[in-house]
Each structure stands twice: as structure tokens, then as C-alpha cells.
Amino acid sequence: PDMYPGNCWAFRGSQGYLVVRLSMKIYPTAFTLEHIPKTLSPTGNITSAPRNFSVYGLDHEYEEEGELLGQYVYDQEGEPLQMFPVMV
């Protein structure tokens, strides 16, 4: 609903899915993931940050199996904005 910590693309539970639909086919070389730093978190921790995540390339949003582009780990002790290269 807004850009305050805890209100951006929140998922319930320990798993979530996100599909980004683009207007044309692309061949990505890297992905970035950003989470607020601990210093800006109201609780002083960022346990809500994604840890292990996978990225798949799909030909259409209803495709059940896509091409695995990589499996990654977000480092909660690292920089808030982290870049992950495509593994394939």
C-alpha cells in the first residue's frame, strides 16, 4: 500500500511466487534484489528478506515449467541491493 518498511510486496508464510510480464522477449544477464537494510528496519532485523530464491524464464505467464535461470541466496549481512548473474 505504500513504500514504508514491511509494506512492499509482502508475502504470507515462508514461500511466495512473483511473475513479471514484459512487453517483449528478453535475454537477461543478471537480476537484482533489494531489501531494506537492518539500520532502517523498525525491528532492527530483516528476517523478512528473501533468502533462497530461484528465477525461471517463461514463454507465457501460465506456463507451469520454465527454464531455470539460476538459484540464488540473498545475503542479509550484505548490501541492501544485490546483483545475481544468470547461471545458464
Secondary structure, DSSP 8 states (H G I E B T S, - for coil): --SSTT-SS--SSS--------SS----SEEEEE---GGG-TTS--TTS--EEEEEE-SSTT-SS-EEEEEEE--TTS-SEEEEE---
